[in-house]
Amino acid sequence: MATGLVQTVIPDDKIDMLAATSALQQEASEIRSQKVNWQSYLQSQMISQEDCTFIAAYENADSAGREALLKDNRSQCAKTFLNLLGHISKDQTIQHILVLIDDMFQEEPSRVEIFREHAARKKESVWTPFLNLLNRPDGFIQNMTSRIIAKIACWSKEPMDRSDLHFYLTWLKDQLKQTSDALKEFALNAAMDIPESPSSESEPSGESSPRHEELMNNEYMQSVARCLQMMLRVDEYRFAFVAVDGISTILTILQSRLNFQIQYQLIFCLWVLTFNPLLAEKMNKFNVIPILADILSDSVKEKVTRIILAVFRNLIEKPEDNQVAKEHCIAMVQCKVLKQLSILEQRKFDDEDIVGDIEFLDEKLQASVQDLSSFDEYATEVKSGRLEWSPVHKSAKFWRENAAKLNEKNYELLRILIHLLETSNDPLVLSVASYDIGEYVRHYPRGKNVIEQLGGKQLVMQLLGHDDPNVRYEALLAVQKLMVHNWEYLGKQLEKESQTQSTSKSTSVTSAAKA
């Protein structure tokens, strides 16, 4: 198919459509079998004679007949379908018309140009009639319309107009967000009323409760995700999706409990985004590596494992900045991906891509471990937001050599530590962040002023009343360090006292020996 759009070429066998089991396709199959009495619409003067004649002929034709009809009546086809959508209000009939249009495109993708050509002749937007249908309350109409829009946007020679693209991608993102919000509500209700069973905790990608399945499957989530899978294969549409906060929305949902099919589809969306080098470089700013590493460790489905490994490979291969690729490697090491790779190496996979990706990632991550400086390790840990008592935190040598580096990039790492103090609910993260801020102040002469200007002092002091005793202890130590005005003077005093004590002990030992 000729197209002016730059699309990422992905073999069809690598794209899991699973169309037959989606709620949308099940409904479409039922709607397809129900015939519409077009004659009654003609008699009530809701449609014209030429529209009635065309739609009746089109519906009754076989594949060859439809091809011949469209060849001779190309303009009438678009005109009739758009007239029907504009003049008929009954939901069931609108559903039927949309299924016919979608089937027509699916049978021959180049037919999307029929609607493009008609709109150009009339000097109208090809998108307006369909975008308006996204506001209909009927879920099937919304999602079948969305499917049609995605096909025109991806299969046409011309890209979607910027404003219409923004509207459509925002609609898709909002559908995902609504599901995310519903999942949070479901999780909250489940926690309050019915405790999760041990089996559901150990198998997050498998069967879930009926209410959860209803949210994920019956609300057309597979169709929304499929539209995104199509759209994001087109490079022109990727940055537009990022601009509407699409990546954050996907990752928020991935942190919820998902059925594995939606999980796969959303990670697929992240994968196609990483084919753009600039997006591959920015991706981990959204914490994609820690989130996918968690899913990888829990995954029981081979296709989910495969797509995560493919994302990780792209995050190393695609960035043009070697430093970013190095940072991604370090982040994966920090998130225990090497351990997961060693486990996966013990399994037998028929898919050559999985085997190749495991070997590639293992080689790259092992090499990054050899080159890893203590500050690289520390910076990656802080950026991941997953602080733990790794050796660098308690190393006085580390802080002496690296405290000043926390000022780099406009205090980037300090701002992250302070943000964690404000937002994290994890006692371990709060304890380590408090300790690190104290050590920064202790080893950097102007550290106290910097922390006060960034708002860190007040946050540390608030933690003095935290429920967790470890957090209170580390916050107290940090506050004490913040209160000392001259660490260099204190250090010399401590050194002087230590020397005095040593001299005193030495004199005592000498006197005792003489006696």
One Martini backbone bead per residue (centre of mass of N, CA, C, O) as a GRO file, in nm:
protein
  515
    1MET     BB    1   0.093   0.037   0.025
    2ALA     BB    2   0.062   0.358  -0.030
    3THR     BB    3   0.258   0.605   0.160
    4GLY     BB    4   0.351   0.916   0.335
    5LEU     BB    5   0.413   0.757   0.586
    6VAL     BB    6   0.616   0.689   0.864
    7GLN     BB    7   0.671   0.349   0.931
    8THR     BB    8   0.703   0.091   1.137
    9VAL     BB    9   0.837  -0.214   1.057
   10ILE     BB   10   0.621  -0.493   1.135
   11PRO     BB   11   0.565  -0.799   1.164
   12ASP     BB   12   0.263  -0.953   1.185
   13ASP     BB   13   0.361  -1.188   1.388
   14LYS     BB   14   0.432  -0.950   1.617
   15ILE     BB   15   0.115  -0.890   1.616
   16ASP     BB   16  -0.131  -0.903   1.864
   17MET     BB   17  -0.460  -0.880   1.808
   18LEU     BB   18  -0.706  -1.042   1.934
   19ALA     BB   19  -0.993  -0.975   1.803
   20ALA     BB   20  -1.198  -1.211   1.872
   21THR     BB   21  -1.196  -1.138   2.205
   22SER     BB   22  -1.311  -0.874   2.178
   23ALA     BB   23  -1.577  -0.684   2.250
   24LEU     BB   24  -1.606  -0.544   1.975
   25GLN     BB   25  -1.605  -0.800   1.787
   26GLN     BB   26  -1.846  -0.943   1.910
   27GLU     BB   27  -2.048  -0.716   1.846
   28ALA     BB   28  -1.997  -0.692   1.539
   29SER     BB   29  -2.097  -0.976   1.467
   30GLU     BB   30  -2.391  -0.924   1.550
   31ILE     BB   31  -2.447  -0.668   1.375
   32ARG     BB   32  -2.384  -0.799   1.094
   33SER     BB   33  -2.641  -1.005   1.115
   34GLN     BB   34  -2.814  -0.741   1.112
   35LYS     BB   35  -3.061  -0.614   0.929
   36VAL     BB   36  -3.149  -0.332   0.741
   37ASN     BB   37  -3.435  -0.123   0.667
   38TRP     BB   38  -3.398   0.099   0.416
   39GLN     BB   39  -3.689   0.143   0.309
   40SER     BB   40  -3.803   0.282   0.564
   41TYR     BB   41  -3.617   0.531   0.543
   42LEU     BB   42  -3.725   0.619   0.267
   43GLN     BB   43  -4.031   0.647   0.338
   44SER     BB   44  -3.946   0.865   0.576
   45GLN     BB   45  -3.723   1.059   0.445
   46MET     BB   46  -3.414   1.005   0.565
   47ILE     BB   47  -3.343   0.903   0.276
   48SER     BB   48  -3.228   0.861  -0.029
   49GLN     BB   49  -3.246   0.689  -0.320
   50GLU     BB   50  -2.937   0.668  -0.380
   51ASP     BB   51  -2.857   0.564  -0.098
   52CYS     BB   52  -3.037   0.314  -0.095
   53THR     BB   53  -2.926   0.178  -0.347
   54PHE     BB   54  -2.631   0.155  -0.263
   55ILE     BB   55  -2.652   0.006   0.017
   56ALA     BB   56  -2.802  -0.241  -0.090
   57ALA     BB   57  -2.589  -0.330  -0.297
   58TYR     BB   58  -2.348  -0.352  -0.105
   59GLU     BB   59  -2.465  -0.563   0.101
   60ASN     BB   60  -2.533  -0.791  -0.138
   61ALA     BB   61  -2.245  -0.816  -0.202
   62ASP     BB   62  -1.962  -0.941  -0.282
   63SER     BB   63  -1.637  -0.891  -0.307
   64ALA     BB   64  -1.639  -0.841  -0.616
   65GLY     BB   65  -1.889  -0.656  -0.618
   66ARG     BB   66  -1.772  -0.433  -0.437
   67GLU     BB   67  -1.535  -0.360  -0.615
   68ALA     BB   68  -1.704  -0.273  -0.861
   69LEU     BB   69  -1.883  -0.062  -0.720
   70LEU     BB   70  -1.643   0.123  -0.622
   71LYS     BB   71  -1.519   0.181  -0.900
   72ASP     BB   72  -1.797   0.324  -1.014
   73ASN     BB   73  -1.877   0.457  -0.694
   74ARG     BB   74  -1.676   0.627  -0.520
   75SER     BB   75  -1.827   0.889  -0.441
   76GLN     BB   76  -2.097   0.761  -0.343
   77CYS     BB   77  -1.992   0.610  -0.102
   78ALA     BB   78  -1.914   0.846   0.084
   79LYS     BB   79  -2.179   0.999   0.063
   80THR     BB   80  -2.364   0.782   0.184
   81PHE     BB   81  -2.229   0.726   0.457
   82LEU     BB   82  -2.242   1.025   0.556
   83ASN     BB   83  -2.546   1.062   0.532
   84LEU     BB   84  -2.629   0.838   0.728
   85LEU     BB   85  -2.475   0.953   0.975
   86GLY     BB   86  -2.631   1.239   0.961
   87HIS     BB   87  -2.959   1.128   0.948
   88ILE     BB   88  -2.911   0.909   1.167
   89SER     BB   89  -2.987   0.820   1.526
   90LYS     BB   90  -2.985   0.527   1.557
   91ASP     BB   91  -2.770   0.323   1.710
   92GLN     BB   92  -2.795   0.050   1.551
   93THR     BB   93  -2.744   0.183   1.270
   94ILE     BB   94  -2.475   0.316   1.325
   95GLN     BB   95  -2.329   0.057   1.390
   96HIS     BB   96  -2.371  -0.075   1.111
   97ILE     BB   97  -2.223   0.138   0.940
   98LEU     BB   98  -1.946   0.114   1.082
   99VAL     BB   99  -1.898  -0.183   1.013
  100LEU     BB  100  -1.895  -0.144   0.706
  101ILE     BB  101  -1.653   0.049   0.695
  102ASP     BB  102  -1.448  -0.131   0.841
  103ASP     BB  103  -1.469  -0.370   0.641
  104MET     BB  104  -1.380  -0.213   0.390
  105PHE     BB  105  -1.092  -0.149   0.495
  106GLN     BB  106  -1.002  -0.439   0.566
  107GLU     BB  107  -1.023  -0.549   0.274
  108GLU     BB  108  -0.907  -0.242   0.173
  109PRO     BB  109  -0.698   0.006   0.270
  110SER     BB  110  -0.716   0.213   0.018
  111ARG     BB  111  -1.023   0.307   0.082
  112VAL     BB  112  -0.966   0.561   0.252
  113GLU     BB  113  -0.945   0.755  -0.005
  114ILE     BB  114  -1.244   0.798  -0.057
  115PHE     BB  115  -1.280   1.004   0.182
  116ARG     BB  116  -1.057   1.200   0.107
  117GLU     BB  117  -1.159   1.282  -0.176
  118HIS     BB  118  -1.436   1.386  -0.090
  119ALA     BB  119  -1.336   1.609   0.102
  120ALA     BB  120  -1.169   1.765  -0.110
  121ARG     BB  121  -1.404   1.834  -0.304
  122LYS     BB  122  -1.574   1.976  -0.055
  123LYS     BB  123  -1.387   2.120   0.148
  124GLU     BB  124  -1.353   1.908   0.385
  125SER     BB  125  -1.339   1.725   0.664
  126VAL     BB  126  -1.273   1.388   0.729
  127TRP     BB  127  -1.306   1.398   1.057
  128THR     BB  128  -1.566   1.529   1.176
  129PRO     BB  129  -1.784   1.298   1.159
  130PHE     BB  130  -1.613   1.109   1.354
  131LEU     BB  131  -1.539   1.284   1.601
  132ASN     BB  132  -1.836   1.331   1.688
  133LEU     BB  133  -1.890   1.023   1.764
  134LEU     BB  134  -1.712   1.023   2.031
  135ASN     BB  135  -1.964   1.169   2.195
  136ARG     BB  136  -2.116   0.931   2.216
  137PRO     BB  137  -2.252   0.715   2.462
  138ASP     BB  138  -2.188   0.476   2.292
  139GLY     BB  139  -1.937   0.248   2.306
  140PHE     BB  140  -1.933   0.123   2.023
  141ILE     BB  141  -1.932   0.381   1.856
  142GLN     BB  142  -1.675   0.499   1.965
  143ASN     BB  143  -1.477   0.249   1.900
  144MET     BB  144  -1.538   0.214   1.597
  145THR     BB  145  -1.459   0.499   1.521
  146SER     BB  146  -1.169   0.485   1.623
  147ARG     BB  147  -1.083   0.262   1.425
  148ILE     BB  148  -1.135   0.429   1.167
  149ILE     BB  149  -0.948   0.666   1.225
  150ALA     BB  150  -0.686   0.499   1.242
  151LYS     BB  151  -0.695   0.396   0.949
  152ILE     BB  152  -0.689   0.666   0.805
  153ALA     BB  153  -0.429   0.778   0.948
  154CYS     BB  154  -0.240   0.519   0.854
  155TRP     BB  155  -0.344   0.456   0.534
  156SER     BB  156  -0.292   0.721   0.437
  157LYS     BB  157  -0.106   0.962   0.259
  158GLU     BB  158  -0.209   1.154   0.480
  159PRO     BB  159  -0.191   1.319   0.754
  160MET     BB  160  -0.306   1.421   1.035
  161ASP     BB  161  -0.427   1.679   1.166
  162ARG     BB  162  -0.320   1.838   1.439
  163SER     BB  163  -0.587   1.903   1.591
  164ASP     BB  164  -0.720   1.624   1.543
  165LEU     BB  165  -0.495   1.459   1.669
  166HIS     BB  166  -0.515   1.578   1.953
  167PHE     BB  167  -0.807   1.493   2.003
  168TYR     BB  168  -0.774   1.185   1.960
  169LEU     BB  169  -0.540   1.126   2.161
  170THR     BB  170  -0.693   1.235   2.405
  171TRP     BB  171  -0.919   1.032   2.394
  172LEU     BB  172  -0.748   0.779   2.431
  173LYS     BB  173  -0.619   0.864   2.699
  174ASP     BB  174  -0.889   0.895   2.856
  175GLN     BB  175  -0.970   0.601   2.838
  176LEU     BB  176  -0.729   0.502   3.003
  177LYS     BB  177  -0.773   0.678   3.257
  178GLN     BB  178  -1.049   0.570   3.337
  179THR     BB  179  -0.941   0.289   3.392
  180SER     BB  180  -0.737   0.365   3.605
  181ASP     BB  181  -0.941   0.485   3.805
  182ALA     BB  182  -1.111   0.226   3.829
  183LEU     BB  183  -0.882   0.050   3.940
  184LYS     BB  184  -0.834   0.208   4.197
  185GLU     BB  185  -1.119   0.171   4.307
  186PHE     BB  186  -1.111  -0.135   4.310
  187ALA     BB  187  -0.864  -0.165   4.500
  188LEU     BB  188  -0.989  -0.012   4.738
  189ASN     BB  189  -1.241  -0.191   4.777
  190ALA     BB  190  -1.088  -0.457   4.812
  191ALA     BB  191  -0.926  -0.366   5.066
  192MET     BB  192  -1.188  -0.305   5.246
  193ASP     BB  193  -1.360  -0.581   5.192
  194ILE     BB  194  -1.160  -0.780   5.007
  195PRO     BB  195  -0.911  -0.974   5.034
  196GLU     BB  196  -0.650  -1.079   4.884
  197SER     BB  197  -0.538  -1.350   4.747
  198PRO     BB  198  -0.249  -1.521   4.722
  199SER     BB  199  -0.282  -1.605   4.422
  200SER     BB  200  -0.325  -1.313   4.305
  201GLU     BB  201  -0.045  -1.206   4.393
  202SER     BB  202   0.133  -1.429   4.230
  203GLU     BB  203  -0.081  -1.367   3.963
  204PRO     BB  204  -0.110  -1.075   3.799
  205SER     BB  205  -0.153  -1.193   3.484
  206GLY     BB  206  -0.406  -1.339   3.537
  207GLU     BB  207  -0.664  -1.409   3.691
  208SER     BB  208  -0.957  -1.234   3.796
  209SER     BB  209  -1.202  -1.066   3.888
  210PRO     BB  210  -1.502  -0.991   3.755
  211ARG     BB  211  -1.479  -0.681   3.784
  212HIS     BB  212  -1.203  -0.656   3.647
  213GLU     BB  213  -1.279  -0.785   3.375
  214GLU     BB  214  -1.496  -0.581   3.307
  215LEU     BB  215  -1.314  -0.336   3.287
  216MET     BB  216  -1.105  -0.453   3.071
  217ASN     BB  217  -1.311  -0.581   2.850
  218ASN     BB  218  -1.604  -0.432   2.834
  219GLU     BB  219  -1.447  -0.136   2.783
  220TYR     BB  220  -1.261  -0.161   2.517
  221MET     BB  221  -0.946  -0.174   2.571
  222GLN     BB  222  -0.834  -0.329   2.329
  223SER     BB  223  -0.916  -0.115   2.118
  224VAL     BB  224  -0.761   0.126   2.224
  225ALA     BB  225  -0.483  -0.012   2.213
  226ARG     BB  226  -0.491  -0.078   1.910
  227CYS     BB  227  -0.499   0.213   1.809
  228LEU     BB  228  -0.225   0.285   1.932
  229GLN     BB  229  -0.056   0.078   1.784
  230MET     BB  230  -0.106   0.210   1.511
  231MET     BB  231  -0.031   0.513   1.553
  232LEU     BB  232   0.275   0.460   1.676
  233ARG     BB  233   0.398   0.364   1.395
  234VAL     BB  234   0.382   0.668   1.344
  235ASP     BB  235   0.608   0.912   1.375
  236GLU     BB  236   0.425   1.177   1.365
  237TYR     BB  237   0.249   1.073   1.634
  238ARG     BB  238   0.438   1.045   1.886
  239PHE     BB  239   0.478   1.337   1.997
  240ALA     BB  240   0.177   1.392   2.033
  241PHE     BB  241   0.140   1.179   2.258
  242VAL     BB  242   0.342   1.298   2.457
  243ALA     BB  243   0.199   1.584   2.476
  244VAL     BB  244  -0.065   1.428   2.623
  245ASP     BB  245   0.059   1.226   2.839
  246GLY     BB  246   0.080   0.918   2.744
  247ILE     BB  247   0.308   0.770   2.897
  248SER     BB  248   0.209   0.814   3.188
  249THR     BB  249  -0.059   0.666   3.148
  250ILE     BB  250   0.050   0.389   3.078
  251LEU     BB  251   0.224   0.351   3.340
  252THR     BB  252  -0.005   0.371   3.541
  253ILE     BB  253  -0.155   0.119   3.438
  254LEU     BB  254   0.086  -0.087   3.465
  255GLN     BB  255   0.068  -0.059   3.792
  256SER     BB  256  -0.170  -0.216   3.757
  257ARG     BB  257  -0.406  -0.451   3.733
  258LEU     BB  258  -0.373  -0.687   3.459
  259ASN     BB  259  -0.437  -0.814   3.179
  260PHE     BB  260  -0.209  -0.945   2.960
  261GLN     BB  261  -0.313  -0.815   2.697
  262ILE     BB  262  -0.298  -0.518   2.781
  263GLN     BB  263  -0.010  -0.525   2.869
  264TYR     BB  264   0.107  -0.589   2.594
  265GLN     BB  265  -0.010  -0.347   2.430
  266LEU     BB  266   0.120  -0.116   2.598
  267ILE     BB  267   0.414  -0.208   2.560
  268PHE     BB  268   0.407  -0.187   2.256
  269CYS     BB  269   0.379   0.121   2.254
  270LEU     BB  270   0.656   0.170   2.380
  271TRP     BB  271   0.821   0.029   2.165
  272VAL     BB  272   0.750   0.210   1.916
  273LEU     BB  273   0.860   0.470   2.046
  274THR     BB  274   1.172   0.363   2.057
  275PHE     BB  275   1.234   0.410   1.742
  276ASN     BB  276   1.279   0.690   1.844
  277PRO     BB  277   1.562   0.832   1.949
  278LEU     BB  278   1.451   1.066   2.127
  279LEU     BB  279   1.251   0.887   2.291
  280ALA     BB  280   1.459   0.684   2.394
  281GLU     BB  281   1.608   0.903   2.567
  282LYS     BB  282   1.341   0.997   2.744
  283MET     BB  283   1.188   0.749   2.871
  284ASN     BB  284   1.324   0.725   3.173
  285LYS     BB  285   1.186   0.984   3.289
  286PHE     BB  286   0.921   0.784   3.339
  287ASN     BB  287   1.018   0.504   3.464
  288VAL     BB  288   1.018   0.246   3.271
  289ILE     BB  289   1.228   0.044   3.381
  290PRO     BB  290   1.118  -0.025   3.666
  291ILE     BB  291   0.833  -0.112   3.570
  292LEU     BB  292   0.922  -0.339   3.368
  293ALA     BB  293   1.094  -0.501   3.569
  294ASP     BB  294   0.858  -0.586   3.746
  295ILE     BB  295   0.697  -0.733   3.527
  296LEU     BB  296   0.918  -0.935   3.448
  297SER     BB  297   0.931  -1.080   3.733
  298ASP     BB  298   0.602  -1.165   3.702
  299SER     BB  299   0.597  -1.299   3.438
  300VAL     BB  300   0.404  -1.573   3.252
  301LYS     BB  301   0.425  -1.445   2.963
  302GLU     BB  302   0.601  -1.457   2.676
  303LYS     BB  303   0.502  -1.194   2.527
  304VAL     BB  304   0.572  -1.002   2.759
  305THR     BB  305   0.870  -1.066   2.775
  306ARG     BB  306   0.941  -0.996   2.480
  307ILE     BB  307   0.854  -0.688   2.482
  308ILE     BB  308   1.041  -0.595   2.709
  309LEU     BB  309   1.312  -0.675   2.580
  310ALA     BB  310   1.267  -0.491   2.332
  311VAL     BB  311   1.268  -0.227   2.484
  312PHE     BB  312   1.547  -0.252   2.615
  313ARG     BB  313   1.705  -0.268   2.352
  314ASN     BB  314   1.618   0.011   2.239
  315LEU     BB  315   1.735   0.178   2.487
  316ILE     BB  316   2.030   0.105   2.376
  317GLU     BB  317   2.028   0.131   2.050
  318LYS     BB  318   1.875   0.413   1.969
  319PRO     BB  319   2.043   0.606   2.102
  320GLU     BB  320   2.279   0.857   2.009
  321ASP     BB  321   2.352   0.880   2.308
  322ASN     BB  322   2.578   0.702   2.490
  323GLN     BB  323   2.512   0.801   2.778
  324VAL     BB  324   2.218   0.711   2.780
  325ALA     BB  325   2.267   0.412   2.731
  326LYS     BB  326   2.431   0.378   2.989
  327GLU     BB  327   2.206   0.464   3.187
  328HIS     BB  328   2.015   0.235   3.108
  329CYS     BB  329   2.195   0.006   3.197
  330ILE     BB  330   2.217   0.089   3.493
  331ALA     BB  331   1.914   0.080   3.552
  332MET     BB  332   1.886  -0.224   3.499
  333VAL     BB  333   2.082  -0.316   3.714
  334GLN     BB  334   1.933  -0.176   3.952
  335CYS     BB  335   1.658  -0.356   3.863
  336LYS     BB  336   1.755  -0.666   3.827
  337VAL     BB  337   1.784  -0.774   3.524
  338LEU     BB  338   2.016  -0.978   3.535
  339LYS     BB  339   1.865  -1.183   3.704
  340GLN     BB  340   1.638  -1.235   3.496
  341LEU     BB  341   1.823  -1.332   3.268
  342SER     BB  342   1.932  -1.584   3.417
  343ILE     BB  343   1.654  -1.716   3.432
  344LEU     BB  344   1.582  -1.713   3.123
  345GLU     BB  345   1.829  -1.891   3.031
  346GLN     BB  346   1.688  -2.160   3.153
  347ARG     BB  347   1.490  -2.129   2.934
  348LYS     BB  348   1.275  -2.236   2.671
  349PHE     BB  349   1.276  -2.090   2.341
  350ASP     BB  350   1.133  -2.051   2.019
  351ASP     BB  351   1.201  -1.757   2.011
  352GLU     BB  352   1.468  -1.591   1.871
  353ASP     BB  353   1.434  -1.303   1.984
  354ILE     BB  354   1.462  -1.368   2.281
  355VAL     BB  355   1.743  -1.490   2.274
  356GLY     BB  356   1.884  -1.242   2.146
  357ASP     BB  357   1.803  -1.034   2.370
  358ILE     BB  358   1.935  -1.174   2.608
  359GLU     BB  359   2.225  -1.168   2.499
  360PHE     BB  360   2.248  -0.864   2.454
  361LEU     BB  361   2.180  -0.765   2.744
  362ASP     BB  362   2.391  -0.923   2.898
  363GLU     BB  363   2.637  -0.797   2.763
  364LYS     BB  364   2.577  -0.495   2.826
  365LEU     BB  365   2.541  -0.516   3.139
  366GLN     BB  366   2.813  -0.642   3.207
  367ALA     BB  367   2.980  -0.406   3.092
  368SER     BB  368   2.858  -0.181   3.277
  369VAL     BB  369   2.960  -0.296   3.546
  370GLN     BB  370   3.267  -0.252   3.488
  371ASP     BB  371   3.217   0.081   3.440
  372LEU     BB  372   3.104   0.136   3.721
  373SER     BB  373   3.055   0.392   3.916
  374SER     BB  374   2.954   0.505   4.216
  375PHE     BB  375   2.801   0.753   4.102
  376ASP     BB  376   2.635   0.615   3.887
  377GLU     BB  377   2.486   0.434   4.082
  378TYR     BB  378   2.363   0.656   4.254
  379ALA     BB  379   2.213   0.821   4.034
  380THR     BB  380   2.031   0.589   3.940
  381GLU     BB  381   1.891   0.536   4.206
  382VAL     BB  382   1.765   0.814   4.244
  383LYS     BB  383   1.609   0.827   3.967
  384SER     BB  384   1.429   0.571   4.041
  385GLY     BB  385   1.325   0.603   4.358
  386ARG     BB  386   1.490   0.331   4.481
  387LEU     BB  387   1.587   0.330   4.779
  388GLU     BB  388   1.883   0.190   4.940
  389TRP     BB  389   2.139   0.025   5.137
  390SER     BB  390   2.376   0.088   4.969
  391PRO     BB  391   2.716   0.132   5.007
  392VAL     BB  392   2.744   0.442   4.927
  393HIS     BB  393   2.590   0.582   5.161
  394LYS     BB  394   2.813   0.481   5.400
  395SER     BB  395   3.047   0.630   5.241
  396ALA     BB  396   3.278   0.864   5.313
  397LYS     BB  397   3.439   0.866   5.050
  398PHE     BB  398   3.206   0.925   4.861
  399TRP     BB  399   3.126   1.204   4.985
  400ARG     BB  400   3.397   1.349   4.956
  401GLU     BB  401   3.405   1.308   4.630
  402ASN     BB  402   3.064   1.371   4.557
  403ALA     BB  403   2.891   1.600   4.681
  404ALA     BB  404   2.928   1.827   4.457
  405LYS     BB  405   2.773   1.663   4.225
  406LEU     BB  406   2.478   1.741   4.330
  407ASN     BB  407   2.492   2.031   4.172
  408GLU     BB  408   2.436   1.927   3.913
  409LYS     BB  409   2.200   2.020   3.701
  410ASN     BB  410   2.053   2.198   3.906
  411TYR     BB  411   2.024   1.987   4.143
  412GLU     BB  412   1.891   1.719   4.053
  413LEU     BB  413   1.936   1.508   4.287
  414LEU     BB  414   1.831   1.685   4.518
  415ARG     BB  415   1.544   1.724   4.406
  416ILE     BB  416   1.472   1.426   4.418
  417LEU     BB  417   1.511   1.380   4.720
  418ILE     BB  418   1.301   1.597   4.806
  419HIS     BB  419   1.063   1.473   4.654
  420LEU     BB  420   1.065   1.207   4.815
  421LEU     BB  421   1.001   1.336   5.091
  422GLU     BB  422   0.713   1.440   4.983
  423THR     BB  423   0.592   1.155   4.827
  424SER     BB  424   0.679   0.922   4.988
  425ASN     BB  425   0.574   0.601   5.167
  426ASP     BB  426   0.860   0.484   5.207
  427PRO     BB  427   1.064   0.433   5.471
  428LEU     BB  428   1.328   0.368   5.321
  429VAL     BB  429   1.340   0.614   5.137
  430LEU     BB  430   1.326   0.829   5.366
  431SER     BB  431   1.580   0.740   5.516
  432VAL     BB  432   1.791   0.768   5.287
  433ALA     BB  433   1.731   1.060   5.205
  434SER     BB  434   1.799   1.186   5.477
  435TYR     BB  435   2.091   1.088   5.494
  436ASP     BB  436   2.195   1.218   5.230
  437ILE     BB  437   2.142   1.511   5.310
  438GLY     BB  438   2.328   1.507   5.554
  439GLU     BB  439   2.592   1.432   5.395
  440TYR     BB  440   2.595   1.673   5.211
  441VAL     BB  441   2.616   1.888   5.435
  442ARG     BB  442   2.878   1.772   5.563
  443HIS     BB  443   3.059   1.784   5.270
  444TYR     BB  444   2.926   2.066   5.196
  445PRO     BB  445   2.970   2.389   5.279
  446ARG     BB  446   2.677   2.495   5.132
  447GLY     BB  447   2.451   2.284   5.194
  448LYS     BB  448   2.252   2.421   5.386
  449ASN     BB  449   2.155   2.646   5.192
  450VAL     BB  450   2.059   2.470   4.962
  451ILE     BB  451   1.843   2.306   5.117
  452GLU     BB  452   1.676   2.550   5.205
  453GLN     BB  453   1.613   2.661   4.915
  454LEU     BB  454   1.475   2.370   4.828
  455GLY     BB  455   1.301   2.270   5.098
  456GLY     BB  456   1.437   2.033   5.282
  457LYS     BB  457   1.434   2.106   5.586
  458GLN     BB  458   1.128   2.095   5.642
  459LEU     BB  459   1.085   1.798   5.555
  460VAL     BB  460   1.273   1.668   5.761
  461MET     BB  461   1.127   1.781   6.015
  462GLN     BB  462   0.853   1.637   5.960
  463LEU     BB  463   0.985   1.341   6.007
  464LEU     BB  464   0.997   1.347   6.325
  465GLY     BB  465   0.670   1.243   6.315
  466HIS     BB  466   0.697   0.968   6.218
  467ASP     BB  467   0.596   0.640   6.253
  468ASP     BB  468   0.877   0.554   6.179
  469PRO     BB  469   1.170   0.504   6.353
  470ASN     BB  470   1.382   0.521   6.119
  471VAL     BB  471   1.292   0.792   6.010
  472ARG     BB  472   1.330   0.956   6.269
  473TYR     BB  473   1.632   0.900   6.301
  474GLU     BB  474   1.735   1.013   6.025
  475ALA     BB  475   1.609   1.292   6.060
  476LEU     BB  476   1.764   1.370   6.315
  477LEU     BB  477   2.047   1.356   6.195
  478ALA     BB  478   1.997   1.563   5.970
  479VAL     BB  479   1.921   1.801   6.154
  480GLN     BB  480   2.188   1.812   6.304
  481LYS     BB  481   2.357   1.878   6.049
  482LEU     BB  482   2.195   2.141   5.980
  483MET     BB  483   2.276   2.289   6.261
  484VAL     BB  484   2.557   2.287   6.178
  485HIS     BB  485   2.776   2.545   6.071
  486ASN     BB  486   3.083   2.393   6.103
  487TRP     BB  487   3.225   2.115   5.990
  488GLU     BB  488   3.526   2.181   5.981
  489TYR     BB  489   3.552   2.261   6.277
  490LEU     BB  490   3.436   2.001   6.395
  491GLY     BB  491   3.643   1.813   6.268
  492LYS     BB  492   3.892   1.936   6.410
  493GLN     BB  493   3.793   1.890   6.698
  494LEU     BB  494   3.767   1.584   6.678
  495GLU     BB  495   4.064   1.541   6.598
  496LYS     BB  496   4.186   1.674   6.849
  497GLU     BB  497   4.052   1.489   7.058
  498SER     BB  498   4.171   1.228   6.944
  499GLN     BB  499   4.470   1.308   6.984
  500THR     BB  500   4.454   1.358   7.290
  501GLN     BB  501   4.366   1.072   7.362
  502SER     BB  502   4.614   0.930   7.240
  503THR     BB  503   4.829   1.076   7.409
  504SER     BB  504   4.721   0.993   7.684
  505LYS     BB  505   4.746   0.690   7.641
  506SER     BB  506   5.051   0.687   7.579
  507THR     BB  507   5.143   0.807   7.852
  508SER     BB  508   5.020   0.585   8.030
  509VAL     BB  509   5.179   0.349   7.911
  510THR     BB  510   5.465   0.459   7.971
  511SER     BB  511   5.432   0.485   8.278
  512ALA     BB  512   5.365   0.191   8.329
  513ALA     BB  513   5.632   0.076   8.217
  514LYS     BB  514   5.824   0.220   8.419
  515ALA     BB  515   5.680   0.093   8.674
   0.00000   0.00000   0.00000
